[in-house]
Amino acid sequence: MSKPAKRASADAPILVTMGEPAGIGPEIAVAAYRALHGRIGAHPLKLVGDASVFESCGLGDANAVIATGGKARRNPGKPSAENVAAVVEAIETATAACADGRAAALVTAPINKAVLMHAGFKYPGHTEFLEAITHAPRAVMMLASEQLRVVPLTIHRPLASVPGSISQSAIVETGEIVLASLKSFFGIAKPRLVVSGLNPHAGEDGEIGEEENSIVAPGVAMLKARGHDVRGPLPADTLFHAEARATYDAALCMYHDQALIPIKTLSFWDGVNVTLGLPVIRTSPDHGTAFDIAGTGKADARSMIAAVRMAAQMADRRQTAGS
């Protein structure tokens, strides 16, 4: 079981990690710091990682950095396994600061999963790593914007393994985490959740798949029995147009692309990756390392700025709720 994070002060800093040094992460971290003039509301911003990486992106303010012991070299577009220890240390340092109340929230710059895993990193992404180091029973990935909030039930799994990875218990546990978070972090008093089917047309009453009848529908029924406003399983192909989106506050989908394609289509530059179910607040830009444009000055910081803003809003709502 995870331990509750110690309560941070109302003016505790928001921490932004370095991410993959060869990607655009350090650039957009610095760009967000500048755009927000080093603070968001009552919260100062602090960048976590090797100070030289941020300096190479034009930071010019040593006081803005919480420097880690691990050293990294920034070579835009050319990731190196030599930087892995520093990348991981930045995440661990920032997470620990949030857990013990020295920081209000964590914003992570993009990492390169292939480089990390090739170097022995055991986790397919930030979400799974944060789940492990905070000892959270279940970490839930939400992608959120003003237009849409989506949650993939299964995250970084090969598509062929998805049917065997969904379960009634996972739907219930994930649904309850999402619904509780919509109340505590997004200010929605009576949240509404929809749940997609796995198969086309939500299985067509078992004609093109049994998972809806045997797994998804019973999970939805259990959530309803616990007093939640939940509908499903619903066909994913009609779940994301404007009229449909107006009827719910979040959509729980069965797999990664089913959830992420619609939000990245609607909100590519202002979508935010939020990890729910952790004892700490964590957000991230909704994009990757973009090695092809790293160091060219073309990186767009809008998603990083949105992630910082959402982290601060969530921290402030937690303060107000007293949790």
N, C-alpha and C positions, 0 to 999 in steps of 0.2 A: 504494500500500500504506500502511496505517496504521502509525504507530510505536507500539511498546508504551508504555503509560503508565509513568512513573517510579513506583517503589514508594513508597507512602505509609507513614508510620509507623503503628503499631498504634493510636495515639490521635489520628490525623488526623481532622479534622471531617467530618461529613456535611453537605452543602450542599443547601438547599431553595430553589428559585427562586420568584420572585414570581408568575409566570404572568400571566394576563390581569387587569389591575387592576380591571376592572369586574365580574369574576366572583367566585366563592367561593374562588379559589385563595389569595389573601393571607389570607383568614379562616382557612382550614383549616391553612395553614402556621403561623400564629400559634397556633391551637388545639393543633396537634400539639406545637409548641415548649413550650407550657405543660403539656400533659398528660404530656410526657416530662421535664419539669423541665430542659429545655435540653440534654439529652444522652441518648445511647442507648449503653449499655455504656461502653466506654472513649472513645467518640466524642462530642465536643461537637457541638451542632447550630448551624448558622449559616444565616441567611436572606439570600438574595442578591437585590438589586434596589434600587429607590428606597425609602429608609428611611421617607419620609413615608407611603407606601402601607401599610407594616406598622404604623406608628404609628396610622394611621387605623383600623386593625383592633384597636387596644388593646394593642399589644405592650409599650410602656413600658420597653424595655431596648435602648438604642442599641448596646451591646456585642454584641448578638445578630446584628447586621446587617453584611454585607459590602456596603457601599453602592456602587452603580454610578454612572457619570457621567450616564447617561440619566435624565431626569425623567419622571414619569408622574403623572397625576391620577386618583384613584379616584372614579368616579361610578357607584355600584352599579347594575347592570342596563343601563348605557348605554355600550357599548364605543366607543372612539374610535380612529381611525387615528393620532392624535397620540401614542398610547402605544406604537405598534408598535416604534419604535427601542429604547425602554427594555426592552420585553419580550424582544426578541431579544438585547440586550446582556446581560441577566441570564443567559440560557442560555449564551451564549458565554463569559462570565466564569467561571461555575461549571464548565463543561466544561474550560476551560483550566487551572483550578486542579486538577482531577482528573488531567488529562493530565501535569502537571509534578510531581505528587506532593504538592502542598500540601493536598489533600483526598482523602478515601478513597472517596467516592461522591457521586453527583448524584441528587437527587430533584426532579422537575419538577412544579410546580403546573400545572393545566390552562390551555391557551391556546385562543384562538378562531381556528380556521383560516380562516374566511371573512373576518374583519377583517384578518388578516395578509396573506392572498393578495390581497385587494382593494387593499392598500397596496403590493403589489409583491413580497411574500415568495414565493419560488419553490418552496416545498416544501409538500406536503400535510399535513405533521404533524411532530411532534418526531422521530419515528424517522428519517425521510428527511433532516431537517436535521442531526441528529447524525451520521448516516452521512457526510454531505458534509463537515462541518467537522472530523471526525476522520480523514477519508480511509479509512474502513473499506471493505473490498471488498464486504461484505454485512451490513447491519444486519437483525436478526431480532426481530420483536415477539413476546414471549411474555406471555400473561396467566396469572397464577399465584395459587393459593390453596391452602389445606390440602386441598381436595376435588378440585382439577383444575388441570392445566397445559395450555394450548392455544397453538398457534402458527398464525396464518394465513399461508399461502405468499404470497398477494397481499394487500396491505393496503388502502390508500385508493385503490381503483380502481373505476370504474363496473362494475356487475355484467356488463354486456354485453361488457366487454373482458377478463374473467377467463379464458375458455377460451383465448384467444390469448396470455395472459400466463404460463401455467404451462409448465414445461419439465422434462425429465428432469434437466438440470444444476441447475436451481433446487431441485428436490426433494433431490438429493444434497447440494448445498452447505448448504442450510438444515438438513437432517437432521443433518449432521455438526456444525454449530455447536450445534444443540440438544443433541445427545448429549454433546458435550464440555462444555457448560455445566452439564448435569445432574450431571456428575462434579465439576467444579471449584467450582461455586457452590452446589449443592444437596446435595452429599455422597452421591450415589448411585453406588456403585461399578460396578454393571452396569445402566445405564439401559435401559429398554424404551420404544420409540417405536412408535406406531401411526400410519398414514397413511390419511386418508379418501379416498374417491373424489370426483369432481367432480359426477357425475350421480346422480339417485335410484337407490338400490339398487346403488351403485358401478357403474353402467352395464349391469347385468344381462347380463354376458358380451357386451357390444357391441350389445345390442338397443336400448338407450336412451342411447347415447353411446359413442364410441370412445376418449375420452381416457384412460380407465382402462387399456385394453390398450396403447395406443400411447405413453403418457407416464408415467402413475403407476406401473404395475407394473414397467416397466424401471428406474425410479428406485429403487424399493424393492429390486429385485433387486441393483442395484449396491451399495446400502448393506449388504445382507446379505453380499455377496461381500467387502466390506471388514471383515467380522467383527462387525457391529452386530446387535443384537436388534431387528429391525424387522418389522412386519406390515402388510399392506395390498396393494391399496386395499380399504378396508372401508366399508360403508354408513354414512353419517354419522348416519342416524336411529336407529341402535342402538348408537352409540358412547359415549353419555354417561350411561347409567343406572348405578346403583351397582355392579352386578356387573361391567359392562364396565370401568368406571374402575379397578377393583381389579387389572386385568391389564396396566396400562401406567403409565408415569411421565409421559408427555406425548403429546399428540395433535397431529399436523401436519395442518392442514385446508387446503382449497384456496382459501378466500376469507374475507373479514372476518367476515361475519355467521355463517357456518358455525361459526367458532371462538368468536366473542364472545357469541352468544346463550346457549349453554349455561353459560358461566362467569358471565355476568352474572345468569343465573337462579339459579344455585347460590350465588354468592358476591358479590353486588352490593356489600356494604359491606366485605368484606375481600379482594377481588380486587386484584391489583397488576399494573400494566403494567411489564414488564421488557424492556429492549432488550439483546439478546445480539449478540455479534459485534463490539462496539466495544472500543477499548482502555481505555475507562473503564466503571465500573459506573453504570448509570442505571435508576432505577425511577420510577414515577408512580402516582398514584391511578387507579383504573379508572372514571373518570367525567369529565364535562365541566365547563364553566364555570358552569352552572346560574344563568344571569342572572335567572331568575324569582324566586330566593330570595336572591340576593346582597344583603347588607346588612340582612337581616331577622332574623339570629340563628338561622336554621333550618338552616344548613349543618352537615352531619355530617362530622366529621374522621376517622372510623374508617378509611376507605380510605387517607387520607394517613398516618395513624399506621402502618398495615400496610406502606405503601410505605417509610417510614423504617426500620421494623424489618427488612424484607427487605434493604434496601440495606446496613444494618449487618451482617447475617448474611453476605451475599455478600462484603463487604469482609473480614470476619474469616476466612471460609473461604479467600479468596485469600491472606491472610497466612499461614495454616496450611500451605497448599499451596506457598507460596514462589514463586507465579507473579505 
